[in-house]
Every structure is written in structure tokens, then in C-alpha cells.
Amino acid sequence: MKEFKRKFCPNCGSDDIKWALPQNWSLWECYNCGYTGAVVIEDEEMAKEIREKYKKEKSHDD
């Protein structure tokens, strides 16, 4: 049985990311920050660092 790795947004680190079009596997959309692109992260530790940085930057913007 094939094991699927979780995918994370490279912009905000969220795992709320899905294929924008299931027919086009190279385009992803993040439902947390609105990122759309071909790059996704599969490393959970890296995603955690991205998420912390994103939250810190977001709090400075408010």
C-alpha cells in the first residue's frame, strides 16, 4: 500500500492545501493564505518553521 506524504504550503506552512485542478497535478492552492503555485512542502519540520515565520510576519502587518 502506497503511503502519501502530507503536503504543506510553502508560503504559510498550512496543510490546508489542495490541487487547484485535480486534472492538473502541478498547480496547488492554499485555502489558508491564498497561495497558488507548483511548489509544495513535504517536510513537516520545515512547514512548522515556515508557519512560525508566517505568523510572526502576519502579526507585524496588523
C-alpha positions as CSV (number, residue, x, y, z in Angstrom):
1,M,0.0,0.0,0.0
2,K,1.4,3.4,-1.0
3,E,1.9,5.9,1.8
4,F,1.0,9.5,0.9
5,K,3.0,12.3,2.5
6,R,1.2,15.4,3.9
7,K,1.6,18.4,1.7
8,F,2.2,21.9,3.2
9,C,2.0,25.4,1.7
10,P,5.5,26.9,1.0
11,N,4.1,30.4,1.9
12,C,2.4,29.9,5.2
13,G,3.1,26.2,6.2
14,S,-0.6,25.2,6.3
15,D,-1.6,21.7,5.4
16,D,-4.9,23.1,4.1
17,I,-3.6,22.9,0.5
18,K,-5.2,21.0,-2.4
19,W,-4.8,20.6,-6.1
20,A,-6.4,23.7,-7.8
21,L,-7.5,21.4,-10.6
22,P,-7.3,17.6,-9.9
23,Q,-6.6,17.1,-13.6
24,N,-3.5,19.4,-13.3
25,W,-1.4,17.9,-10.5
26,S,1.2,20.7,-10.9
27,L,-1.0,23.5,-9.6
28,W,-1.7,23.8,-5.9
29,E,-3.9,26.2,-3.9
30,C,-3.7,27.0,-0.2
31,Y,-7.0,27.7,1.5
32,N,-5.3,29.5,4.4
33,C,-3.2,32.2,2.7
34,G,-4.3,32.1,-1.0
35,Y,-1.0,30.8,-2.4
36,T,-1.3,29.3,-5.9
37,G,1.7,27.6,-7.4
38,A,3.5,24.4,-8.4
39,V,5.7,24.1,-5.2
40,V,4.6,22.3,-2.1
41,I,6.5,21.2,1.0
42,E,6.5,17.6,2.3
43,D,8.9,18.2,5.3
44,E,6.8,18.7,8.4
45,E,9.6,20.4,10.3
46,M,10.2,22.8,7.5
47,A,6.5,23.6,7.3
48,K,6.5,24.3,11.1
49,E,9.3,26.8,10.7
50,I,7.5,28.4,7.7
51,R,4.3,28.6,9.7
52,E,6.0,30.3,12.7
53,K,7.7,32.8,10.4
54,Y,4.4,33.5,8.6
55,K,2.5,34.1,11.8
56,K,5.2,36.5,13.1
57,E,5.2,38.4,9.8
58,K,1.4,38.5,9.8
59,S,1.2,39.9,13.3
60,H,3.6,42.8,12.3
61,D,1.3,43.6,9.4
62,D,-1.8,44.0,11.6
